[in-house]
Protein backbone atom coordinates (compact mmCIF):
# COMPACT_ATOMS: atom_id res chain seq x y z
CA UNK A 1 0.00 0.00 0.00
CA UNK A 2 2.76 2.44 0.92
CA UNK A 3 4.68 1.76 -2.31
CA UNK A 4 1.59 2.13 -4.51
CA UNK A 5 0.72 5.38 -2.76
CA UNK A 6 4.20 6.81 -3.30
CA UNK A 7 4.29 5.89 -6.99
CA UNK A 8 0.85 7.25 -7.86
CA UNK A 9 1.20 10.52 -5.96
CA UNK A 10 4.67 11.27 -7.34
CA UNK A 11 3.22 11.43 -10.85
CA UNK A 12 1.38 14.64 -9.98
CA UNK A 13 4.54 16.76 -9.64
CA UNK A 14 5.67 18.43 -12.84
CA UNK A 15 9.43 18.63 -13.44
CA UNK A 16 10.20 16.47 -10.38
CA UNK A 17 13.98 16.56 -10.82
CA UNK A 18 14.04 20.34 -10.39
CA UNK A 19 11.46 20.17 -7.59
CA UNK A 20 13.49 17.81 -5.41
CA UNK A 21 16.24 20.44 -5.22
CA UNK A 22 13.83 23.10 -3.98
CA UNK A 23 11.72 21.44 -1.30
CA UNK A 24 11.34 18.34 0.83
CA UNK A 25 8.21 16.24 0.54
CA UNK A 26 7.15 13.46 2.87
CA UNK A 27 3.97 11.39 2.86
CA UNK A 28 2.44 9.53 5.79
CA UNK A 29 -0.14 6.74 5.83
CA UNK A 30 -3.12 7.25 8.16
CA UNK A 31 -3.91 4.89 11.00
CA UNK A 32 -6.32 2.07 10.24
CA UNK A 33 -9.46 3.76 11.59
CA UNK A 34 -9.04 6.73 9.24
CA UNK A 35 -7.97 4.98 6.04
CA UNK A 36 -11.54 4.69 4.79
CA UNK A 37 -11.65 8.48 4.44
CA UNK A 38 -8.01 9.60 4.18
CA UNK A 39 -5.55 8.71 1.42
CA UNK A 40 -2.46 10.10 3.13
CA UNK A 41 -0.92 13.12 4.81
CA UNK A 42 1.71 15.15 2.98
CA UNK A 43 4.20 17.66 4.32
CA UNK A 44 6.16 20.08 2.16
CA UNK A 45 8.93 22.20 3.67
CA UNK A 46 11.42 24.52 2.02
CA UNK A 47 14.18 26.97 2.78
CA UNK A 48 14.93 29.27 -0.15
CA UNK A 49 16.48 32.01 1.97
CA UNK A 50 18.77 34.11 -0.22
CA UNK A 51 17.50 32.24 -3.28
CA UNK A 52 15.05 33.13 -6.03
CA UNK A 53 11.43 32.03 -5.46
CA UNK A 54 10.48 28.78 -7.18
CA UNK A 55 7.14 28.15 -8.92
CA UNK A 56 6.09 24.52 -8.45
CA UNK A 57 3.37 23.14 -10.71
CA UNK A 58 1.23 20.10 -9.98
CA UNK A 59 -1.40 18.04 -11.79
CA UNK A 60 -3.68 17.43 -8.84
CA UNK A 61 -5.59 14.25 -8.05
CA UNK A 62 -9.41 14.05 -7.74
CA UNK A 63 -9.17 14.64 -4.00
CA UNK A 64 -10.10 17.29 -1.46
CA UNK A 65 -7.25 18.51 0.76
CA UNK A 66 -7.37 19.92 4.28
CA UNK A 67 -4.45 22.34 4.29
CA UNK A 68 -2.61 23.71 7.32
CA UNK A 69 -0.55 26.75 6.33
CA UNK A 70 0.37 29.85 8.31
CA UNK A 71 -2.49 32.37 8.02
CA UNK A 72 -3.97 30.42 5.11
CA UNK A 73 -5.40 27.16 6.44
CA UNK A 74 -8.32 25.96 4.35
CA UNK A 75 -10.29 23.13 2.75
CA UNK A 76 -9.25 23.00 -0.91
CA UNK A 77 -11.39 21.36 -3.55
CA UNK A 78 -10.10 19.69 -6.70
CA UNK A 79 -8.17 21.99 -9.04
CA UNK A 80 -9.27 21.13 -12.56
CA UNK A 81 -6.35 22.86 -14.25
CA UNK A 82 -2.70 22.97 -13.30
CA UNK A 83 -2.07 23.98 -9.68
CA UNK A 84 0.81 26.40 -9.14
CA UNK A 85 2.41 27.40 -5.84
CA UNK A 86 5.17 29.97 -5.42
CA UNK A 87 7.75 28.85 -2.88
CA UNK A 88 9.68 31.71 -1.34
CA UNK A 89 11.67 32.32 1.82
CA UNK A 90 11.17 29.56 4.36
CA UNK A 91 7.97 27.70 5.05
CA UNK A 92 5.97 24.53 5.52
CA UNK A 93 2.58 23.17 4.51
CA UNK A 94 0.84 20.18 6.09
CA UNK A 95 -2.16 18.66 4.36
CA UNK A 96 -4.65 15.84 4.64
CA UNK A 97 -5.42 14.36 1.24
CA UNK A 98 -8.79 12.64 1.49
CA UNK A 99 -9.55 9.65 -0.68
CA UNK A 100 -11.65 10.43 -3.76
CA UNK A 101 -15.13 10.85 -2.30
CA UNK A 102 -13.76 10.62 1.23
CA UNK A 103 -14.48 14.19 2.22
CA UNK A 104 -18.18 14.12 1.32
CA UNK A 105 -19.34 12.17 4.43
CA UNK A 106 -17.88 14.92 6.66
CA UNK A 107 -19.98 17.69 5.11
CA UNK A 108 -22.84 16.02 3.19
CA UNK A 109 -23.00 18.68 0.49
CA UNK A 110 -21.98 18.22 -3.18
CA UNK A 111 -18.19 18.33 -3.40
CA UNK A 112 -18.58 19.91 -6.85
CA UNK A 113 -19.32 23.16 -4.98
CA UNK A 114 -15.67 23.12 -3.85
CA UNK A 115 -14.14 22.52 -7.27
CA UNK A 116 -11.51 25.14 -8.13
CA UNK A 117 -12.08 26.95 -4.83
CA UNK A 118 -11.44 26.70 -1.12
CA UNK A 119 -13.57 27.21 1.99
CA UNK A 120 -12.74 27.86 5.63
CA UNK A 121 -12.71 25.34 8.46
CA UNK A 122 -15.71 27.23 9.82
CA UNK A 123 -17.70 26.57 6.65
CA UNK A 124 -16.74 22.90 6.60
CA UNK A 125 -16.63 21.90 10.27
CA UNK A 126 -18.13 24.78 12.21
CA UNK A 127 -14.83 25.61 13.95
CA UNK A 128 -12.06 28.10 13.33
CA UNK A 129 -8.70 26.86 12.06
CA UNK A 130 -6.59 29.09 14.34
CA UNK A 131 -6.19 26.63 17.19
CA UNK A 132 -5.19 23.65 15.06
CA UNK A 133 -2.96 25.81 12.85
CA UNK A 134 -1.07 27.26 15.80
CA UNK A 135 -0.63 23.87 17.46
CA UNK A 136 0.49 22.15 14.26
CA UNK A 137 3.01 24.80 13.24
CA UNK A 138 4.58 24.81 16.71
CA UNK A 139 5.62 21.17 16.29
CA UNK A 140 8.87 19.92 14.78
CA UNK A 141 8.16 16.20 14.87
CA UNK A 142 6.17 15.04 11.84
CA UNK A 143 4.76 12.08 13.71
CA UNK A 144 3.32 14.43 16.33
CA UNK A 145 1.78 16.53 13.57
CA UNK A 146 0.03 13.47 12.18
CA UNK A 147 -1.22 12.49 15.65
CA UNK A 148 -2.66 15.96 16.21
CA UNK A 149 -4.50 16.16 12.90
CA UNK A 150 -5.84 12.64 13.37
CA UNK A 151 -7.23 13.64 16.75
CA UNK A 152 -8.97 16.55 15.02
CA UNK A 153 -10.46 14.25 12.37
CA UNK A 154 -11.62 11.62 14.85
CA UNK A 155 -13.66 14.22 16.72
CA UNK A 156 -15.61 14.79 13.50
CA UNK A 157 -15.51 11.29 12.04
CA UNK A 158 -18.73 10.46 10.13
CA UNK A 159 -20.34 7.11 9.39
CA UNK A 160 -18.81 5.18 6.55
CA UNK A 161 -20.52 5.64 3.20
CA UNK A 162 -20.42 2.64 0.85
CA UNK A 163 -20.20 4.93 -2.19
CA UNK A 164 -16.71 6.04 -1.14
CA UNK A 165 -15.42 2.49 -1.57
CA UNK A 166 -17.26 2.09 -4.87
CA UNK A 167 -15.78 5.33 -6.23
CA UNK A 168 -12.26 4.26 -5.32
CA UNK A 169 -12.77 0.88 -6.97
CA UNK A 170 -13.85 2.67 -10.15
CA UNK A 171 -10.85 5.03 -10.06
CA UNK A 172 -8.44 2.16 -9.37
CA UNK A 173 -9.90 0.42 -12.43
CA UNK A 174 -9.37 3.55 -14.56
CA UNK A 175 -5.75 3.84 -13.42
CA UNK A 176 -4.99 0.18 -14.06
CA UNK A 177 -6.57 -0.02 -17.52
CA UNK A 178 -4.97 2.43 -19.91
CA UNK A 179 -7.31 1.52 -22.75
CA UNK A 180 -10.09 3.35 -20.90
CA UNK A 181 -10.31 6.80 -22.49
CA UNK A 182 -14.09 7.37 -22.48
CA UNK A 183 -16.77 7.26 -19.81
CA UNK A 184 -18.62 4.70 -21.94
CA UNK A 185 -15.66 2.35 -21.44
CA UNK A 186 -16.16 2.51 -17.67
CA UNK A 187 -19.91 2.05 -18.01
CA UNK A 188 -19.57 -1.09 -20.16
CA UNK A 189 -16.72 -2.66 -18.19
CA UNK A 190 -18.18 -2.09 -14.72
CA UNK A 191 -21.86 -2.42 -15.59
CA UNK A 192 -22.92 0.89 -14.08
CA UNK A 193 -25.27 3.42 -15.64
CA UNK A 194 -23.70 6.54 -17.09
CA UNK A 195 -26.14 8.83 -15.31
CA UNK A 196 -25.48 7.19 -11.93
CA UNK A 197 -21.72 7.40 -12.47
CA UNK A 198 -21.81 11.08 -13.39
CA UNK A 199 -24.14 12.00 -10.55
CA UNK A 200 -22.06 10.12 -7.98
CA UNK A 201 -18.80 11.72 -9.12
CA UNK A 202 -20.34 15.19 -9.09
CA UNK A 203 -21.65 14.73 -5.56
CA UNK A 204 -18.73 12.85 -3.99
CA UNK A 205 -15.61 13.67 -6.03
CA UNK A 206 -16.29 17.13 -7.42
CA UNK A 207 -15.22 16.40 -11.00
CA UNK A 208 -16.60 14.26 -13.80
CA UNK A 209 -15.51 10.71 -14.65
CA UNK A 210 -14.23 12.10 -17.97
CA UNK A 211 -11.94 14.51 -16.10
CA UNK A 212 -10.61 11.69 -13.93
CA UNK A 213 -9.79 9.53 -16.95
CA UNK A 214 -7.91 12.36 -18.70
CA UNK A 215 -6.07 13.38 -15.56
CA UNK A 216 -4.63 9.93 -14.88
CA UNK A 217 -3.59 9.51 -18.51
CA UNK A 218 -1.75 12.85 -18.29
CA UNK A 219 -0.13 11.78 -15.00
CA UNK A 220 1.28 8.77 -16.79
CA UNK A 221 2.49 10.86 -19.72
CA UNK A 222 4.24 13.42 -17.49
CA UNK A 223 5.89 10.63 -15.52
CA UNK A 224 7.24 8.94 -18.63
CA UNK A 225 8.72 12.23 -19.81
CA UNK A 226 10.44 12.77 -16.47
CA UNK A 227 11.77 9.20 -16.21
CA UNK A 228 14.46 9.63 -18.87
CA UNK A 229 15.27 8.65 -22.44
CA UNK A 230 13.87 9.99 -25.70
CA UNK A 231 10.08 10.11 -25.92
CA UNK A 232 8.18 8.89 -28.97
CA UNK A 233 4.93 10.81 -28.66
CA UNK A 234 3.02 8.77 -31.24
CA UNK A 235 3.80 5.56 -29.38
CA UNK A 236 3.10 7.12 -25.99
CA UNK A 237 -0.30 8.39 -27.17
CA UNK A 238 -1.22 4.88 -28.32
CA UNK A 239 0.12 3.31 -25.13
CA UNK A 240 -2.14 5.58 -23.09
CA UNK A 241 -5.23 4.62 -25.08
CA UNK A 242 -5.48 7.60 -27.43
CA UNK A 243 -6.61 6.84 -30.96
CA UNK A 244 -4.34 9.50 -32.41
CA UNK A 245 -1.53 11.81 -31.36
CA UNK A 246 -3.51 14.99 -32.07
CA UNK A 247 -6.05 14.38 -29.30
CA UNK A 248 -3.31 13.46 -26.85
CA UNK A 249 -1.38 16.68 -27.60
CA UNK A 250 -4.57 18.75 -27.22
CA UNK A 251 -5.34 17.25 -23.80
CA UNK A 252 -1.75 17.61 -22.61
CA UNK A 253 -1.41 21.25 -23.64
CA UNK A 254 -4.84 22.13 -22.31
CA UNK A 255 -3.80 21.14 -18.79
CA UNK A 256 -0.03 21.48 -18.59
CA UNK A 257 0.05 24.72 -20.59
CA UNK A 258 2.75 23.42 -22.92
CA UNK A 259 2.70 20.94 -25.76
CA UNK A 260 4.37 17.60 -24.93
CA UNK A 261 7.45 18.61 -26.93
CA UNK A 262 7.62 22.01 -25.20
CA UNK A 263 7.32 20.39 -21.77
CA UNK A 264 10.02 17.90 -22.68
CA UNK A 265 12.39 20.68 -23.71
CA UNK A 266 11.58 22.70 -20.57
CA UNK A 267 12.91 19.92 -18.36
CA UNK A 268 15.90 19.22 -20.57
CA UNK A 269 14.75 16.02 -22.24
CA UNK A 270 14.87 14.60 -25.77
CA UNK A 271 11.88 13.88 -27.99
CA UNK A 272 11.09 12.02 -31.20
CA UNK A 273 8.09 12.66 -33.42
CA UNK A 274 7.04 9.21 -34.47
C-alpha positions in Angstrom: 0.0 0.0 0.0 2.8 2.4 0.9 4.7 1.8 -2.3 1.6 2.1 -4.5 0.7 5.4 -2.8 4.2 6.8 -3.3 4.3 5.9 -7.0 0.8 7.2 -7.9 1.2 10.5 -6.0 4.7 11.3 -7.3 3.2 11.4 -10.9 1.4 14.6 -10.0 4.5 16.8 -9.6 5.7 18.4 -12.8 9.4 18.6 -13.4 10.2 16.5 -10.4 14.0 16.6 -10.8 14.0 20.3 -10.4 11.5 20.2 -7.6 13.5 17.8 -5.4 16.2 20.4 -5.2 13.8 23.1 -4.0 11.7 21.4 -1.3 11.3 18.3 0.8 8.2 16.2 0.5 7.1 13.5 2.9 4.0 11.4 2.9 2.4 9.5 5.8 -0.1 6.7 5.8 -3.1 7.3 8.2 -3.9 4.9 11.0 -6.3 2.1 10.2 -9.5 3.8 11.6 -9.0 6.7 9.2 -8.0 5.0 6.0 -11.5 4.7 4.8 -11.7 8.5 4.4 -8.0 9.6 4.2 -5.6 8.7 1.4 -2.5 10.1 3.1 -0.9 13.1 4.8 1.7 15.2 3.0 4.2 17.7 4.3 6.2 20.1 2.2 8.9 22.2 3.7 11.4 24.5 2.0 14.2 27.0 2.8 14.9 29.3 -0.1 16.5 32.0 2.0 18.8 34.1 -0.2 17.5 32.2 -3.3 15.0 33.1 -6.0 11.4 32.0 -5.5 10.5 28.8 -7.2 7.1 28.1 -8.9 6.1 24.5 -8.4 3.4 23.1 -10.7 1.2 20.1 -10.0 -1.4 18.0 -11.8 -3.7 17.4 -8.8 -5.6 14.3 -8.0 -9.4 14.0 -7.7 -9.2 14.6 -4.0 -10.1 17.3 -1.5 -7.2 18.5 0.8 -7.4 19.9 4.3 -4.4 22.3 4.3 -2.6 23.7 7.3 -0.6 26.7 6.3 0.4 29.8 8.3 -2.5 32.4 8.0 -4.0 30.4 5.1 -5.4 27.2 6.4 -8.3 26.0 4.4 -10.3 23.1 2.7 -9.3 23.0 -0.9 -11.4 21.4 -3.6 -10.1 19.7 -6.7 -8.2 22.0 -9.0 -9.3 21.1 -12.6 -6.4 22.9 -14.3 -2.7 23.0 -13.3 -2.1 24.0 -9.7 0.8 26.4 -9.1 2.4 27.4 -5.8 5.2 30.0 -5.4 7.7 28.8 -2.9 9.7 31.7 -1.3 11.7 32.3 1.8 11.2 29.6 4.4 8.0 27.7 5.0 6.0 24.5 5.5 2.6 23.2 4.5 0.8 20.2 6.1 -2.2 18.7 4.4 -4.6 15.8 4.6 -5.4 14.4 1.2 -8.8 12.6 1.5 -9.6 9.6 -0.7 -11.7 10.4 -3.8 -15.1 10.9 -2.3 -13.8 10.6 1.2 -14.5 14.2 2.2 -18.2 14.1 1.3 -19.3 12.2 4.4 -17.9 14.9 6.7 -20.0 17.7 5.1 -22.8 16.0 3.2 -23.0 18.7 0.5 -22.0 18.2 -3.2 -18.2 18.3 -3.4 -18.6 19.9 -6.8 -19.3 23.2 -5.0 -15.7 23.1 -3.9 -14.1 22.5 -7.3 -11.5 25.1 -8.1 -12.1 26.9 -4.8 -11.4 26.7 -1.1 -13.6 27.2 2.0 -12.7 27.9 5.6 -12.7 25.3 8.5 -15.7 27.2 9.8 -17.7 26.6 6.7 -16.7 22.9 6.6 -16.6 21.9 10.3 -18.1 24.8 12.2 -14.8 25.6 13.9 -12.1 28.1 13.3 -8.7 26.9 12.1 -6.6 29.1 14.3 -6.2 26.6 17.2 -5.2 23.7 15.1 -3.0 25.8 12.9 -1.1 27.3 15.8 -0.6 23.9 17.5 0.5 22.2 14.3 3.0 24.8 13.2 4.6 24.8 16.7 5.6 21.2 16.3 8.9 19.9 14.8 8.2 16.2 14.9 6.2 15.0 11.8 4.8 12.1 13.7 3.3 14.4 16.3 1.8 16.5 13.6 0.0 13.5 12.2 -1.2 12.5 15.7 -2.7 16.0 16.2 -4.5 16.2 12.9 -5.8 12.6 13.4 -7.2 13.6 16.8 -9.0 16.6 15.0 -10.5 14.3 12.4 -11.6 11.6 14.9 -13.7 14.2 16.7 -15.6 14.8 13.5 -15.5 11.3 12.0 -18.7 10.5 10.1 -20.3 7.1 9.4 -18.8 5.2 6.6 -20.5 5.6 3.2 -20.4 2.6 0.9 -20.2 4.9 -2.2 -16.7 6.0 -1.1 -15.4 2.5 -1.6 -17.3 2.1 -4.9 -15.8 5.3 -6.2 -12.3 4.3 -5.3 -12.8 0.9 -7.0 -13.9 2.7 -10.1 -10.8 5.0 -10.1 -8.4 2.2 -9.4 -9.9 0.4 -12.4 -9.4 3.5 -14.6 -5.7 3.8 -13.4 -5.0 0.2 -14.1 -6.6 0.0 -17.5 -5.0 2.4 -19.9 -7.3 1.5 -22.8 -10.1 3.4 -20.9 -10.3 6.8 -22.5 -14.1 7.4 -22.5 -16.8 7.3 -19.8 -18.6 4.7 -21.9 -15.7 2.4 -21.4 -16.2 2.5 -17.7 -19.9 2.1 -18.0 -19.6 -1.1 -20.2 -16.7 -2.7 -18.2 -18.2 -2.1 -14.7 -21.9 -2.4 -15.6 -22.9 0.9 -14.1 -25.3 3.4 -15.6 -23.7 6.5 -17.1 -26.1 8.8 -15.3 -25.5 7.2 -11.9 -21.7 7.4 -12.5 -21.8 11.1 -13.4 -24.1 12.0 -10.5 -22.1 10.1 -8.0 -18.8 11.7 -9.1 -20.3 15.2 -9.1 -21.7 14.7 -5.6 -18.7 12.8 -4.0 -15.6 13.7 -6.0 -16.3 17.1 -7.4 -15.2 16.4 -11.0 -16.6 14.3 -13.8 -15.5 10.7 -14.6 -14.2 12.1 -18.0 -11.9 14.5 -16.1 -10.6 11.7 -13.9 -9.8 9.5 -17.0 -7.9 12.4 -18.7 -6.1 13.4 -15.6 -4.6 9.9 -14.9 -3.6 9.5 -18.5 -1.7 12.9 -18.3 -0.1 11.8 -15.0 1.3 8.8 -16.8 2.5 10.9 -19.7 4.2 13.4 -17.5 5.9 10.6 -15.5 7.2 8.9 -18.6 8.7 12.2 -19.8 10.4 12.8 -16.5 11.8 9.2 -16.2 14.5 9.6 -18.9 15.3 8.7 -22.4 13.9 10.0 -25.7 10.1 10.1 -25.9 8.2 8.9 -29.0 4.9 10.8 -28.7 3.0 8.8 -31.2 3.8 5.6 -29.4 3.1 7.1 -26.0 -0.3 8.4 -27.2 -1.2 4.9 -28.3 0.1 3.3 -25.1 -2.1 5.6 -23.1 -5.2 4.6 -25.1 -5.5 7.6 -27.4 -6.6 6.8 -31.0 -4.3 9.5 -32.4 -1.5 11.8 -31.4 -3.5 15.0 -32.1 -6.1 14.4 -29.3 -3.3 13.5 -26.9 -1.4 16.7 -27.6 -4.6 18.8 -27.2 -5.3 17.2 -23.8 -1.8 17.6 -22.6 -1.4 21.2 -23.6 -4.8 22.1 -22.3 -3.8 21.1 -18.8 0.0 21.5 -18.6 0.0 24.7 -20.6 2.8 23.4 -22.9 2.7 20.9 -25.8 4.4 17.6 -24.9 7.4 18.6 -26.9 7.6 22.0 -25.2 7.3 20.4 -21.8 10.0 17.9 -22.7 12.4 20.7 -23.7 11.6 22.7 -20.6 12.9 19.9 -18.4 15.9 19.2 -20.6 14.7 16.0 -22.2 14.9 14.6 -25.8 11.9 13.9 -28.0 11.1 12.0 -31.2 8.1 12.7 -33.4 7.0 9.2 -34.5 
